[in-house]
Amino acid sequence: MPLVAGVDSSTQSCKVVIRDAQTGALVREGTARHPAGTEVDPEAWWVALLEAAAAAGGLDDVDAVSVGGQQHGMVCLDETGAVVRPALLWNDVRSAGAAAKLIADAGPDGARYWADTTGTVPVASITAAKLRWLADNEPENAARTAAVCLPHDWLSWRLAGYGPGSGANGLAALTTDRSDASGTGYWSPSTGEYLPEVLEQTLGHVPQLPRVLGTLEAGGRTPAGALIGPGAGDNAAAGLGVAAGVGDVVVSIGTSGTVFAVVDDPTSDASGLVAGFADATGHFLPLTATLNASRVLDATASLLGVELNELTRLALSAPAGADGLVMVPYFEGERTPNLPDATGSLHGMTLRNFTPANLARAAVEAVACSLADGFAALKDTGVSAQRVILVGGAARSEAIQQTIAAVFELPVTVPRPGEYVADGAARQAAAVLTGAWPAWNDGASVVVTADPTPGVLRRYRQAAGTPTLPAAR
């Protein structure tokens, strides 16, 4: 029985799953924590991967392994292969000013230039902005940087036996995949090429960059002989984990929310709401994100003094539209639409409708409608979809499932709860091993449909003041 391993090296932790390459059956798994903070020594990721792998029974008996990882993080290596400075993670915002400079330096239509060239308008999270920050604030470290890679690239490199002291030959062995490369700001999804001019503009020179592997190309082998797959950025790996294909839109409801689609052609959005990433299969992965998702439900449940399952029951006991009660869930500002200083609000309160059930319903509808605004931004770039794949902690709520189906006006498929990023990495490892994507399916998904509720979305948008997004019918 050939075995494959999938790794999810996220911001908070590392997870390793070992699966049967043919059936996808879970054989064993392990986890380990990452240190907190937005600036982390990459060695901590390697230690966590080793710990998680040991907890999963080790990797010596696996035939292939792939790593899914947090996107955008800046890992700088010197000419010997040593880390120059702690990695800046995607959520380190000190590079926000550098991102603004990159847009301004491109001229009066700078946002359009970046969207058309790289698929993404620079924001603090992307690697190019972090390199610009490095050059502006730590020029000595910028000058020492001989190679730049991403978290998943660096871990794949370490799995192949490289590390500090590997020198020029080791740096030349760095590899990545198209999904993670597409989040750097110096690789073009439309051409499949690096953009050396961006690196000159940001870092001040063109460093060694990881070779971008083909979708089923191995990047090397572990010392034990396992093939090492291309890996992927976390969202692309999650797409693999739920077997998303062209025509699917994946909605993930965690602390924040993401909405991404699998499409045939690259996308471009000068508004900056949609990031035009590539995926891990040869297609493209336009993505938009919201800041307020499951925490809105947590806060409402806490206010009502109930558990989340009771919040679901209350929401389902109220009518669609919550008798006119509308919540705008911008508790922590918002990214889609881009309103960083916004706050949440409650509209349409009357003595009749201000009840626990309606408040629970309004919270659920607020999260669903906010995500529907993200879907609207995707549709503005030409994306169409036939179904929603709903994942994340809140996906188990029947109220969330029904409301997403109603406001998106699409059937919703809810896979079994799982480690989607690690599972997607394992599925990629199996594909590299066998030469074809495996059709793993445990039959545990459920499909939810609901009558459309365009009035709910229309009232939400009126309360939220989002006239730039497409109006609901």
C-alpha positions in Angstrom: 0.0 0.0 0.0 1.8 3.2 -1.2 1.5 6.1 1.3 1.7 9.8 0.8 2.1 12.7 3.2 0.5 16.1 3.2 1.8 19.0 5.3 -0.1 22.1 6.2 2.4 24.7 7.6 0.0 27.5 8.6 0.5 30.6 10.6 -0.5 28.9 13.9 0.7 25.3 13.5 2.0 22.4 11.4 -0.2 19.5 10.5 0.9 16.2 8.8 -1.5 13.6 7.4 -0.4 10.3 6.0 -2.9 8.8 3.5 -3.3 5.8 1.3 -2.2 7.0 -2.1 -4.9 5.0 -3.9 -8.0 5.5 -1.7 -7.1 8.6 0.3 -7.9 6.8 3.5 -6.3 8.5 6.5 -3.6 6.2 8.0 -2.2 8.5 10.7 -1.6 12.2 11.5 0.2 14.6 13.8 0.4 18.3 14.8 2.7 20.8 16.4 2.4 24.5 17.3 4.2 27.4 15.7 5.4 30.4 17.7 3.1 33.4 17.9 3.9 36.7 16.1 4.1 38.1 12.6 7.9 37.7 12.4 9.2 34.1 12.9 12.5 32.4 12.5 11.8 29.8 9.7 13.8 27.2 11.8 10.7 27.1 14.1 8.7 25.8 11.1 11.2 23.1 10.4 11.2 22.0 14.1 7.4 21.9 14.1 7.3 19.9 10.9 9.7 17.3 12.4 7.6 17.2 15.5 4.3 16.8 13.7 5.8 14.2 11.4 7.1 12.2 14.4 3.7 12.4 16.0 2.3 11.0 12.7 4.7 8.0 12.9 7.4 9.5 10.7 7.9 9.9 7.0 10.4 7.1 6.3 7.7 4.8 4.8 5.9 7.4 2.6 6.5 7.4 -1.2 5.8 11.1 -1.8 5.2 14.2 0.3 4.0 17.8 -0.5 3.8 20.9 1.6 1.0 23.4 1.6 1.9 26.7 3.4 0.9 30.1 4.4 1.2 32.4 1.4 3.4 35.5 0.9 5.9 35.1 3.8 9.3 36.5 3.0 12.2 34.1 3.6 15.6 35.6 2.7 18.7 33.5 2.5 22.4 34.5 2.2 24.9 33.0 -0.2 25.5 30.1 2.2 21.9 29.2 2.5 21.5 30.7 6.0 18.4 32.7 6.9 19.2 36.4 6.8 16.5 37.6 9.2 13.3 36.3 10.7 10.6 35.8 8.1 7.9 38.5 7.8 4.6 36.7 7.6 1.6 37.6 5.4 -0.1 39.3 8.4 2.8 41.6 9.2 1.5 45.0 8.2 4.8 47.1 8.5 5.0 46.8 4.7 1.8 48.7 4.1 3.6 51.9 3.3 5.9 50.0 0.9 2.9 48.6 -0.9 1.5 52.1 -1.4 4.9 53.2 -2.8 4.9 50.4 -5.3 1.5 51.5 -6.6 2.5 55.2 -6.7 5.8 54.5 -8.4 3.9 52.8 -11.3 2.2 56.1 -12.2 -1.3 57.6 -12.1 -2.8 54.2 -13.2 -0.5 52.2 -11.0 -3.2 49.9 -9.6 -4.2 48.9 -13.1 -0.6 48.3 -14.1 0.0 45.9 -11.1 -3.4 44.1 -11.6 -2.6 43.5 -15.3 1.0 42.6 -14.7 0.9 40.4 -11.6 -2.8 39.8 -11.1 -2.7 41.6 -7.7 -2.6 45.2 -6.6 0.1 45.5 -3.9 -1.0 45.3 -0.3 1.1 44.8 2.9 0.8 41.0 2.7 2.5 40.3 -0.6 6.2 39.4 -0.7 7.2 42.2 -3.1 6.0 44.8 -0.6 8.0 43.1 2.2 11.1 43.2 0.0 10.6 46.9 -0.6 10.3 47.4 3.2 13.5 45.4 3.7 15.5 47.5 1.2 14.2 50.8 2.7 14.6 49.8 6.4 17.3 47.1 6.5 19.6 47.8 3.5 22.4 45.6 4.9 20.1 42.6 5.1 18.7 43.4 1.6 22.3 43.4 0.3 23.0 40.1 2.0 20.0 38.4 0.4 21.2 36.0 -2.2 17.9 34.1 -2.6 14.2 34.7 -1.7 11.6 32.0 -1.2 8.3 31.4 0.5 7.5 29.3 3.6 6.4 26.2 1.7 9.4 26.5 -0.7 11.8 26.6 2.3 10.3 23.6 4.0 10.3 21.6 0.7 14.0 22.5 0.4 14.7 21.4 3.9 12.9 18.1 3.3 15.3 17.5 0.3 18.2 17.8 2.7 19.3 21.3 2.1 19.7 24.1 4.6 22.3 26.5 6.1 25.7 25.8 4.6 24.3 24.4 1.3 25.8 27.3 -0.7 25.2 28.2 -4.3 24.3 24.6 -5.3 21.7 24.4 -2.6 20.2 27.8 -3.5 19.9 26.6 -7.1 17.8 23.6 -5.8 15.0 25.8 -4.5 11.6 25.1 -6.1 8.1 26.4 -5.8 4.7 26.0 -7.5 2.7 28.4 -9.6 0.0 29.0 -6.9 2.4 30.3 -4.3 4.5 32.1 -6.9 1.4 34.0 -7.9 1.1 35.6 -4.5 4.6 37.2 -4.5 4.0 40.2 -6.7 7.0 39.4 -8.9 5.6 36.5 -10.9 3.0 36.8 -13.6 0.1 34.3 -13.6 -0.7 35.2 -17.2 2.8 34.6 -18.6 4.1 32.1 -16.1 7.4 34.1 -15.8 9.2 36.0 -13.0 9.4 39.8 -13.3 13.0 40.8 -12.6 12.1 44.5 -12.9 9.9 44.2 -9.9 12.8 42.7 -7.9 15.1 45.5 -9.0 12.5 48.0 -7.9 11.9 46.3 -4.5 15.1 44.5 -3.3 17.5 46.5 -5.5 18.9 43.4 -7.2 17.6 40.1 -8.6 18.2 37.2 -6.2 18.1 33.5 -6.8 14.4 32.5 -7.1 12.8 29.0 -6.8 12.2 27.2 -10.0 8.5 27.0 -10.7 7.6 23.3 -11.0 5.0 21.8 -13.3 1.7 20.8 -11.6 2.8 17.1 -11.3 6.6 17.6 -11.3 8.7 16.4 -8.4 11.2 18.9 -7.0 13.5 16.2 -5.6 13.5 13.5 -3.0 13.8 13.2 0.7 16.9 11.5 2.1 14.6 8.4 2.6 13.7 8.5 -1.1 10.2 10.0 -1.1 9.3 12.2 -4.0 8.7 15.9 -3.0 5.8 17.5 -4.8 5.6 21.1 -5.9 3.5 22.1 -2.9 1.1 25.0 -2.9 -0.1 28.1 -1.2 -2.7 27.4 1.5 -5.8 28.4 -0.4 -4.7 26.4 -3.5 -4.0 23.4 -1.4 -7.4 23.7 0.2 -8.9 23.7 -3.2 -7.1 20.5 -3.9 -8.3 19.1 -0.6 -12.0 19.6 -1.6 -11.3 18.7 -5.3 -12.6 22.0 -6.5 -12.7 22.3 -10.3 -13.7 24.9 -12.9 -17.1 26.2 -12.1 -16.7 25.8 -8.3 -16.5 28.6 -5.8 -15.0 27.7 -2.4 -16.3 29.7 0.6 -14.2 29.3 3.8 -15.6 30.6 7.0 -13.0 30.8 9.8 -11.8 33.8 11.8 -11.8 35.6 8.5 -13.7 34.6 5.3 -12.4 33.7 1.9 -14.2 33.3 -1.4 -12.2 31.9 -4.4 -13.1 30.3 -7.7 -11.4 27.9 -10.1 -11.4 29.4 -13.6 -9.8 28.8 -17.0 -8.3 32.2 -17.6 -6.3 34.7 -15.5 -8.2 37.6 -13.9 -7.4 41.2 -13.3 -9.0 43.6 -10.8 -7.6 47.1 -10.5 -9.9 47.8 -7.5 -7.7 45.5 -5.5 -10.7 43.5 -4.1 -9.8 40.4 -6.0 -6.3 38.8 -6.0 -5.7 37.1 -9.3 -3.8 34.0 -8.2 -3.0 30.8 -10.0 -4.1 27.4 -8.7 -2.1 24.2 -8.3 -3.6 22.3 -11.3 -2.9 24.7 -14.2 -6.0 26.8 -13.8 -6.4 30.2 -12.0 -7.7 31.1 -8.5 -9.2 34.6 -8.2 -9.7 35.2 -4.5 -11.3 37.8 -2.2 -11.2 37.9 1.6 -13.4 39.4 4.3 -12.1 40.2 7.8 -15.3 39.3 9.8 -16.6 35.8 9.7 -16.9 33.2 12.5 -16.1 35.8 15.2 -19.3 37.6 14.4 -21.2 34.4 15.3 -19.1 33.9 18.4 -19.8 37.4 19.6 -23.5 37.1 19.0 -23.7 33.8 20.7 -21.8 35.2 23.7 -24.1 38.2 23.9 -27.1 35.9 23.9 -25.5 33.6 26.4 -25.8 30.5 24.2 -23.5 28.0 22.5 -23.1 28.0 18.8 -25.5 25.1 18.2 -28.2 27.0 20.1 -27.4 30.1 18.0 -28.1 27.9 14.9 -31.4 26.7 16.3 -32.4 30.3 17.1 -31.5 31.5 13.7 -33.5 28.8 12.0 -36.5 29.6 14.1 -36.6 33.1 12.7 -37.8 34.0 9.2 -35.5 34.9 6.3 -34.7 38.6 6.7 -35.0 38.5 10.5 -38.3 40.5 10.4 -36.3 43.5 9.1 -33.4 43.4 11.5 -30.1 43.8 9.6 -26.6 43.5 11.0 -23.5 44.9 9.2 -20.6 42.8 10.5 -17.7 45.2 10.1 -16.6 44.6 13.7 -12.9 44.8 12.8 -13.0 47.1 9.8 -13.4 45.3 6.5 -11.3 44.2 3.5 -14.2 43.6 1.0 -15.3 46.4 0.7 -12.0 48.1 1.7 -13.2 49.9 4.8 -10.4 49.4 7.4 -11.8 51.9 9.9 -15.5 50.7 9.7 -17.4 49.4 12.6 -20.3 47.0 12.9 -23.9 48.2 13.2 -27.5 47.0 13.6 -30.3 48.4 11.5 -34.1 48.3 11.5 -34.7 47.6 15.2 -38.2 47.7 16.5 -39.8 46.5 19.7 -41.4 43.7 17.7 -38.3 42.4 15.9 -35.6 42.8 18.5 -35.7 39.2 19.7 -32.9 36.7 20.3 -34.1 34.6 17.4 -34.0 37.6 15.0 -30.6 38.8 16.3 -29.2 35.3 15.7 -30.7 35.2 12.2 -29.3 38.7 11.5 -25.8 37.6 12.5 -25.9 34.6 10.3 -27.3 36.6 7.3 -24.6 39.3 7.9 -21.8 36.8 7.5 -23.4 35.2 4.5 -24.1 38.6 2.8 -20.6 39.8 3.5 -19.3 36.8 1.7 -21.8 37.3 -1.1 -20.2 40.7 -1.6 -16.9 38.9 -2.1 -18.6 36.7 -4.6 -20.0 39.8 -6.4 -16.4 41.1 -6.6 -15.4 37.9 -8.3 -18.3 38.0 -10.7 -17.2 41.5 -11.7 -14.0 40.0 -13.1 -16.0 37.6 -15.2 -16.2 34.6 -12.8 -19.3 32.4 -13.0 -20.0 29.4 -10.8 -22.3 26.4 -10.7 -22.0 25.5 -7.0 -20.5 26.6 -3.7 -18.1 24.3 -1.7 -18.5 25.4 1.9 -15.7 24.8 4.4 -14.4 26.1 7.7 -15.5 25.8 11.3 -18.9 27.6 10.7 -19.7 25.3 7.7 -21.3 22.8 10.1 -24.0 25.2 11.0 -27.3 24.4 9.2 -28.3 28.0 9.4 -25.1 29.1 7.6 -25.5 26.4 5.0 -29.0 27.4 4.1 -28.3 31.1 4.1 -25.3 30.8 1.9 -27.3 28.8 -0.5 -30.1 31.4 -0.4 -28.0 34.6 -0.9 -25.5 33.0 -3.4 -28.4 31.4 -5.3 -26.4 28.3 -5.8 -26.4 24.8 -4.4 -23.9 24.3 -1.5 -21.8 21.2 -1.1 -20.5 20.7 2.5 -17.6 18.2 2.6 -16.9 16.3 5.8 -14.8 18.3 8.3 -11.1 17.8 7.6 -7.6 19.3 7.3 -8.3 20.6 3.8 -4.8 22.1 3.2 -2.9 19.0 4.5 -5.3 16.8 2.6 -4.8 18.8 -0.6 -1.1 18.5 -0.2 -1.4 14.8 0.2 -3.6 14.5 -2.8 -1.0 16.4 -4.8 1.7 14.0 -3.5 -0.4 11.1 -4.7 -0.7 12.8 -8.2 3.0 13.3 -8.4 3.5 9.6 -7.5 1.0 8.2 -9.9 1.0 10.8 -12.7 -2.8 11.6 -12.3 -5.0 13.3 -9.8 -6.7 10.7 -7.6 -10.5 10.8 -7.3 -10.6 10.5 -3.5 -14.2 10.6 -2.3 -15.4 9.3 1.0 -19.1 10.0 0.1 -19.6 12.1 3.2 -20.4 15.4 1.5 -23.9 16.8 1.8 -25.7 19.1 -0.7 -27.9 22.0 0.6 -30.3 24.0 -1.6 -32.6 26.9 -0.6 -35.0 29.3 -2.2 -33.3 32.5 -3.3 -33.7 35.5 -0.9 -32.6 38.5 -3.0 -34.4 40.8 -0.7 -32.1 39.9 2.2 -29.0 40.8 0.2 -30.6 44.0 -1.1 -31.5 45.2 2.4 -28.0 44.2 3.7 -26.3 46.3 1.0 -28.5 49.2 1.7 -27.5 49.1 5.3 -23.9 48.5 4.6 -23.7 51.2 1.9 -22.0 49.2 -0.7 -23.4 50.7 -3.9 -20.2 50.0 -5.9 -21.0 46.3 -5.7 -23.6 44.8 -8.0 -27.1 45.4 -6.7 -29.2 42.4 -5.7 -32.3 41.7 -7.8 
